[in-house]
Amino acid sequence: MEHPTPRPADLPLPGGTRAGGGVRVHPLRTAEMKAMPDFYARPAGPGPLAIIRGMGLHRPRSQWFWVPIPAFLIEHPQAGPILIDTGMHEQVATDVGAALGRLAKIAFTIDMRPEWAVPAQLRERGIDPAGIALIVMTHLHYDHASGLSQFPRATVVVDEREWAAARRGRITDGYLPHLFPATQEWRTLPGDADEVDLLGDGTIRLLSTPGHTPGHRSVALRLDDGTDMLLTGDAAYAQRTIDEDLLPVLTWRDGPYRASLNRVRDWIAAHPGAPVVTGHDAATWPALAPVYPVR
């Protein structure tokens, strides 16, 4: 199949404001998936054996639990609506196999309603999905990238290391390259950049947090009340991951994952009281506000 041909992003991207200010953030639950009992914390034991045990193949599905599949709408005062990840495509609600492939239909248990898809949630908020001009990807795993094709006019921004891994990736790595529309404009971020101020105004800062994948980035935001917020992406699956220093069942590399988790902790320590939204937290998702900052 034809893949996109990304070009290096000309940073900062246009749309930043010189008047200070900040953004509003809407957490969007796009679907839920069943996760193995040890999803958040790899069982103790030697390397491969612990991973095999943690995959939960010997555990009945009744012991698995639902985790949210998120995306985020960012309302920027100058650049307009921006998405962080896209969650699941609306087609997943009716035909998982057609959306993600036959193997995915067998392997995954997904709960989704059409109204949970990002385009429907944007319309509820008075935003035309066709007006989404920019999508920032924390990484390109299928549960974050499935909905990309719903926004054909958008420019997609991703770390260059992530694109290199994803374009040749397999479903066993979490990637489904057919989800990456060749018709969209794709721009890559320099992999050696520890932090990228995307619009040059401090509102959207992309932090290098590899480990879950080679080019994973977390997103630090300045809200329109002057406070900060962190979207960890899958650098931390849950608040427990941060609090208990948990290593999940699967990582790209354990060492970088632990280093990135430490970076998340350092950011939190430097921004006391700032809201932090982790990647797939079944416990904290129901308590999230519909929009940040909370008025």
Phi, psi and omega in degrees: 000158180280132177258159171299162175241087184293152172238153178302137179291139174272096188266148353287155176291155179292157176114352179292153180253142178268357185266018184076227179076186183198194188244167168248146187233126177247109171290132182238117172275118183262338181188177170228146178232149174283129179245147180297154185305329181260023183306317184279332188220117179296135177299154176292152178137170181293143182348262187302325181296319179297320179294316180298316178297319183292338180294343172075019182294339180265003183254135179296150182297341177295340179267352177282165184223159183276136174234147181285149174247102190263165162217171183221133172265125176251124175259108181260137186296336182247315185278346179085201183285133180230143176255140165255110186064171183233353182063206184276143174294147182301335180294336179301332181295335184243334183204091182300319182298317179294327183278318189242348180110159185297319180296321178296322180297325179284319189276330190252143171249111187237136174247122180209144174245149182306325182287351176277342181299149184302316180303319179295320180290329175294316180299322177302331181263011177077022182248128177284121179305330179293345180274359177285112183258347185216131174235126177255125182258124172296320174193179192246024173298153189303325184286347176258334188251357185304323186273008185303319186292350178285352184230068189295342182267357186278149167270133182255128181247130182209152176299139182298329178291324179292318179297318180300321179286319188287325185294336178247010185284166179238169180298331177292342174265357182094003184251142172230091187302339179291350179279354186261098187294128178288344182281344180276157170278130178240137178231140182252148176264145179295125184295337180272003178275114182295326178214136179240121173274097196301316183253001178076010182239007177081000183281328182228108181243126184258114186264132178288116180224063181290164179137307171297315171222169183297327185238032181296141174228135171269165188234117174260135187233144169259119183280167186282002170258009177090354179270176183245163179211147179236129169256108186286342192058211183271015167295339172212115181295325188210166175300326176302323180304317181287312186292324187251007179054055185270138173259120182289171182303313186241133169224165169287311175215131183294318183299306176299327179298313180296320178297319179291324176297322175296323178296320177300314179299318179297319179298316180298318179297326181279349182228065184301134179086352180290138176295140179232125178246120181270176194290314186212059189265103180295330184282319187266340184304315182299339182268357180293147174286154177296330181209146176239141004287154177282125182276000000 
